């Protein structure tokens, strides 16, 4: 029983480590690769349903993302109004 509880706790910890959020200025937009790069140098993959025309270099954004197979995939993005 103790082993099952420890394994479950490890699973919960690992799951939360995969999701994160950040904010910053967009320094590059790659429409072909569907990615943006922020001022910190990190590149994030945009979801397929996003309207790329609404995203521009220089915008300040807040994003939620998860890492999947080494790719930082955006799950939510707040754009300036």
C-alpha positions in Angstrom: 0.0 0.0 0.0 2.9 2.4 0.8 4.5 1.7 -2.6 1.2 2.6 -4.4 0.9 5.8 -2.5 4.5 6.8 -3.2 4.0 6.0 -6.9 0.8 8.0 -7.0 2.6 11.0 -5.4 5.4 10.8 -7.9 2.9 10.7 -10.7 1.2 13.9 -9.5 4.5 15.6 -9.1 5.7 14.7 -12.5 2.4 15.8 -14.1 2.6 19.3 -12.6 6.2 19.7 -13.7 5.2 19.4 -17.3 3.0 22.5 -17.3 4.3 26.0 -16.8 3.7 29.6 -17.8 5.9 32.6 -18.8 5.6 36.0 -20.2 7.8 38.2 -22.4 8.2 40.0 -25.7 8.0 38.2 -29.0 11.2 38.6 -30.9 10.5 36.2 -33.8 7.4 34.7 -35.5 7.9 31.7 -37.8 4.6 31.1 -39.6 5.9 28.1 -41.5 7.0 26.3 -38.3 4.1 27.8 -36.3 6.4 29.0 -33.5 7.2 32.2 -31.6 10.5 33.1 -29.9 10.5 35.3 -26.8 13.2 37.7 -25.7 14.6 35.0 -23.4 15.5 32.9 -26.4 13.0 30.2 -25.8 10.9 29.0 -28.8 7.3 27.9 -28.3 5.1 25.9 -30.7 1.7 27.4 -31.4 -1.5 25.4 -31.6 -2.8 24.7 -35.1 -6.0 26.7 -34.6 -4.3 30.0 -33.8 -4.8 33.0 -36.0 -1.2 33.8 -37.0 -2.2 37.3 -38.3 -2.9 38.4 -34.7 0.7 37.7 -33.6 3.5 40.2 -34.3 7.1 40.7 -33.2 7.4 43.2 -30.3 4.1 42.1 -28.6 4.2 41.4 -24.9 2.4 38.0 -24.3 1.6 35.7 -21.4 1.6 32.0 -22.3 0.8 28.7 -20.7 2.7 25.8 -22.1 3.7 22.2 -21.6 6.7 20.3 -22.7 6.0 17.4 -25.0 8.8 15.3 -26.6 11.2 18.2 -26.0 8.9 20.8 -27.7 7.4 23.7 -25.6 3.8 23.6 -26.8 1.6 26.6 -26.0 -1.7 25.6 -24.4 -3.0 29.2 -23.8 -1.9 32.7 -24.8 -3.0 36.1 -23.6 -2.4 38.8 -26.2 -2.5 42.6 -25.6 -5.8 44.2 -26.2 
